[in-house]
Amino acid sequence: MPLFKQHRQQLPPPLDSNIRLWYNVYMKSDYTRTKTTVSLLNYHFVFCPRYRRKIFDIPGVEERFKELVTERCDQIGITILAMECHHDHAHLFLSALPKQSPASIMNEIKGCTSKALRYEFDQLSKMPNLWTRSYFVSTAGNVSSQTIQRYVETQKTRYL
């Protein structure tokens, strides 16, 4: 018997239709699909204002920041999984496409929020830059995404 026929006989049987159905129901929702890619890229960002100023204690800044981030993420096709602000830093947990690098995401978010917040709030208008150039980013797989989301959502209650 030729070698390729022996190899073919050793292959496992095709997947059961129940397994395929389970995959289609439970796995498809986690992944982002485009014409050419299937991806699951979740990023956890943490970034601070210049000199760790407590800008989110200013009335209205946190709400406006969240509105601006939501608008910008909708425009560039990013899904917000969780977002929370503390006195002197912000946490974002985002799902993005592979063509969007973490650096470009931060550039978009920091750029639009800095300009708008400094224009709308007098206390921030004197600052030449609202955000520091640095940030923290971590990727999260499917299993740990829920843990990170819970962590971001409970930021305010941790310090009470």
C-alpha positions as a LaTeX table, in Angstrom:
\begin{tabular}{lrrr}
\hline
Residue & $x$ (\AA) & $y$ (\AA) & $z$ (\AA) \\
\hline
Met1 & 0.00 & 0.00 & 0.00 \\
Pro2 & 1.40 & 3.49 & $-0.87$ \\
Leu3 & 2.49 & 5.74 & 1.98 \\
Phe4 & $-0.14$ & 8.42 & 1.44 \\
Lys5 & $-2.99$ & 5.90 & 1.72 \\
Gln6 & $-1.64$ & 4.63 & 5.04 \\
His7 & $-1.46$ & 8.20 & 6.34 \\
Arg8 & $-4.99$ & 8.94 & 5.18 \\
Gln9 & $-6.37$ & 5.93 & 7.05 \\
Gln10 & $-4.85$ & 7.13 & 10.32 \\
Leu11 & $-6.66$ & 10.47 & 10.32 \\
Pro12 & $-9.39$ & 10.89 & 12.93 \\
Pro13 & $-13.02$ & 10.86 & 11.81 \\
Pro14 & $-14.63$ & 14.22 & 10.95 \\
Leu15 & $-15.99$ & 16.33 & 13.79 \\
Asp16 & $-19.41$ & 15.52 & 15.10 \\
Ser17 & $-22.11$ & 18.00 & 14.04 \\
Asn18 & $-22.84$ & 18.73 & 17.73 \\
Ile19 & $-19.28$ & 19.94 & 18.24 \\
Arg20 & $-19.53$ & 22.18 & 15.18 \\
Leu21 & $-22.83$ & 23.59 & 16.47 \\
Trp22 & $-21.30$ & 24.27 & 19.89 \\
Tyr23 & $-18.36$ & 26.07 & 18.25 \\
Asn24 & $-20.66$ & 28.22 & 16.10 \\
Val25 & $-22.85$ & 29.22 & 19.04 \\
Tyr26 & $-20.25$ & 29.83 & 21.76 \\
Met27 & $-17.02$ & 30.74 & 19.99 \\
Lys28 & $-18.20$ & 32.98 & 17.16 \\
Ser29 & $-19.37$ & 35.75 & 19.48 \\
Asp30 & $-15.91$ & 36.27 & 21.01 \\
Tyr31 & $-14.05$ & 36.84 & 17.76 \\
Thr32 & $-14.08$ & 39.91 & 15.54 \\
Arg33 & $-14.45$ & 39.07 & 11.87 \\
Thr34 & $-13.58$ & 41.07 & 8.78 \\
Lys35 & $-13.25$ & 39.97 & 5.15 \\
Thr36 & $-9.68$ & 38.80 & 5.69 \\
Thr37 & $-9.19$ & 38.29 & 9.45 \\
Val38 & $-10.65$ & 36.60 & 12.47 \\
Ser39 & $-9.21$ & 38.02 & 15.68 \\
Leu40 & $-9.58$ & 38.42 & 19.40 \\
Leu41 & $-7.36$ & 41.32 & 20.52 \\
Asn42 & $-8.26$ & 42.76 & 23.90 \\
Tyr43 & $-6.08$ & 45.50 & 25.33 \\
His44 & $-5.99$ & 46.81 & 28.89 \\
Phe45 & $-4.70$ & 50.40 & 28.95 \\
Val46 & $-3.85$ & 52.53 & 31.98 \\
Phe47 & $-2.69$ & 56.11 & 31.56 \\
Cys48 & $-2.27$ & 59.20 & 33.73 \\
Pro49 & $-2.54$ & 62.97 & 33.44 \\
Arg50 & 0.60 & 65.03 & 33.51 \\
Tyr51 & 2.13 & 65.18 & 37.03 \\
Arg52 & $-0.58$ & 62.75 & 38.23 \\
Arg53 & $-3.00$ & 65.65 & 38.65 \\
Lys54 & $-6.36$ & 64.58 & 40.03 \\
Ile55 & $-8.31$ & 65.78 & 37.00 \\
Phe56 & $-11.16$ & 63.31 & 37.45 \\
Asp57 & $-12.07$ & 64.98 & 40.76 \\
Ile58 & $-13.10$ & 68.10 & 38.80 \\
Pro59 & $-16.91$ & 68.01 & 38.42 \\
Gly60 & $-17.96$ & 66.84 & 34.95 \\
Val61 & $-14.51$ & 65.82 & 33.67 \\
Glu62 & $-14.98$ & 62.08 & 34.16 \\
Glu63 & $-18.38$ & 62.03 & 32.45 \\
Arg64 & $-17.14$ & 64.13 & 29.52 \\
Phe65 & $-13.99$ & 62.00 & 29.21 \\
Lys66 & $-16.10$ & 58.85 & 28.96 \\
Glu67 & $-18.36$ & 60.46 & 26.33 \\
Leu68 & $-15.36$ & 61.52 & 24.24 \\
Val69 & $-13.71$ & 58.10 & 24.44 \\
Thr70 & $-16.97$ & 56.37 & 23.51 \\
Glu71 & $-17.49$ & 58.66 & 20.50 \\
Arg72 & $-13.93$ & 58.25 & 19.25 \\
Cys73 & $-13.91$ & 54.47 & 19.70 \\
Asp74 & $-17.16$ & 54.22 & 17.73 \\
Gln75 & $-15.62$ & 56.29 & 14.93 \\
Ile76 & $-12.50$ & 54.14 & 14.60 \\
Gly77 & $-14.18$ & 50.76 & 15.14 \\
Ile78 & $-13.02$ & 49.87 & 18.64 \\
Thr79 & $-15.28$ & 48.12 & 21.14 \\
Ile80 & $-15.14$ & 49.32 & 24.75 \\
Leu81 & $-15.38$ & 46.34 & 27.08 \\
Ala82 & $-14.89$ & 48.36 & 30.28 \\
Met83 & $-13.88$ & 51.92 & 31.18 \\
Glu84 & $-13.27$ & 53.48 & 34.56 \\
Cys85 & $-11.52$ & 56.54 & 35.93 \\
His86 & $-9.92$ & 57.05 & 39.31 \\
His87 & $-8.62$ & 60.35 & 40.74 \\
Asp88 & $-5.43$ & 60.45 & 38.71 \\
His89 & $-5.61$ & 57.70 & 36.10 \\
Ala90 & $-7.92$ & 55.99 & 33.63 \\
His91 & $-8.42$ & 52.32 & 32.81 \\
Leu92 & $-9.67$ & 51.24 & 29.39 \\
Phe93 & $-10.34$ & 47.66 & 28.36 \\
Leu94 & $-10.80$ & 47.63 & 24.59 \\
Ser95 & $-11.24$ & 45.15 & 21.77 \\
Ala96 & $-9.56$ & 46.22 & 18.52 \\
Leu97 & $-8.79$ & 44.98 & 15.04 \\
Pro98 & $-5.30$ & 43.73 & 14.11 \\
Lys99 & $-4.68$ & 46.77 & 11.90 \\
Gln100 & $-4.92$ & 49.05 & 14.95 \\
Ser101 & $-1.76$ & 49.06 & 17.03 \\
Pro102 & $-1.86$ & 49.88 & 20.74 \\
Ala103 & 0.22 & 53.01 & 20.03 \\
Ser104 & $-2.24$ & 54.29 & 17.42 \\
Ile105 & $-5.19$ & 53.59 & 19.72 \\
Met106 & $-3.59$ & 55.58 & 22.54 \\
Asn107 & $-2.68$ & 58.37 & 20.14 \\
Glu108 & $-6.31$ & 58.66 & 19.01 \\
Ile109 & $-7.81$ & 58.56 & 22.50 \\
Lys110 & $-5.29$ & 60.83 & 24.21 \\
Gly111 & $-5.31$ & 63.30 & 21.32 \\
Cys112 & $-9.05$ & 63.82 & 21.07 \\
Thr113 & $-9.68$ & 63.87 & 24.83 \\
Ser114 & $-6.78$ & 66.21 & 25.60 \\
Lys115 & $-7.86$ & 68.84 & 23.13 \\
Ala116 & $-11.57$ & 68.70 & 24.03 \\
Leu117 & $-11.14$ & 68.60 & 27.82 \\
Arg118 & $-8.63$ & 71.47 & 27.84 \\
Tyr119 & $-11.00$ & 73.53 & 25.69 \\
Glu120 & $-14.13$ & 72.79 & 27.77 \\
Phe121 & $-12.75$ & 73.03 & 31.33 \\
Asp122 & $-11.04$ & 76.20 & 32.55 \\
Gln123 & $-8.99$ & 74.36 & 35.19 \\
Leu124 & $-7.40$ & 72.25 & 32.45 \\
Ser125 & $-6.99$ & 74.99 & 29.85 \\
Lys126 & $-3.68$ & 76.21 & 31.30 \\
Met127 & $-2.03$ & 72.81 & 30.89 \\
Pro128 & 0.09 & 72.55 & 27.71 \\
Asn129 & $-0.43$ & 68.76 & 27.67 \\
Leu130 & $-3.14$ & 66.92 & 29.53 \\
Trp131 & $-1.67$ & 63.39 & 29.35 \\
Thr132 & 1.80 & 62.00 & 29.89 \\
Arg133 & 3.50 & 60.39 & 26.91 \\
Ser134 & 3.62 & 57.04 & 28.69 \\
Tyr135 & 0.96 & 54.40 & 29.23 \\
Phe136 & 0.59 & 50.80 & 30.30 \\
Val137 & $-0.85$ & 48.24 & 27.90 \\
Ser138 & $-1.39$ & 44.54 & 28.31 \\
Thr139 & $-3.03$ & 42.04 & 26.03 \\
Ala140 & $-5.65$ & 39.69 & 27.36 \\
Gly141 & $-6.71$ & 36.34 & 26.04 \\
Asn142 & $-10.21$ & 34.99 & 26.12 \\
Val143 & $-9.99$ & 33.44 & 29.59 \\
Ser144 & $-8.50$ & 36.38 & 31.46 \\
Ser145 & $-10.64$ & 39.02 & 29.74 \\
Gln146 & $-13.43$ & 38.57 & 32.27 \\
Thr147 & $-10.98$ & 39.00 & 35.13 \\
Ile148 & $-9.58$ & 42.22 & 33.69 \\
Gln149 & $-13.05$ & 43.56 & 32.95 \\
Arg150 & $-14.12$ & 42.94 & 36.55 \\
Tyr151 & $-10.89$ & 44.58 & 37.79 \\
Val152 & $-11.48$ & 47.71 & 35.70 \\
Glu153 & $-15.13$ & 47.97 & 36.70 \\
Thr154 & $-14.33$ & 47.68 & 40.43 \\
Gln155 & $-11.56$ & 50.30 & 40.49 \\
Lys156 & $-13.58$ & 52.88 & 42.42 \\
Thr157 & $-14.85$ & 50.43 & 45.02 \\
Arg158 & $-11.39$ & 49.04 & 45.80 \\
Tyr159 & $-10.24$ & 52.20 & 47.55 \\
Leu160 & $-13.32$ & 52.93 & 49.65 \\
\hline
\end{tabular}
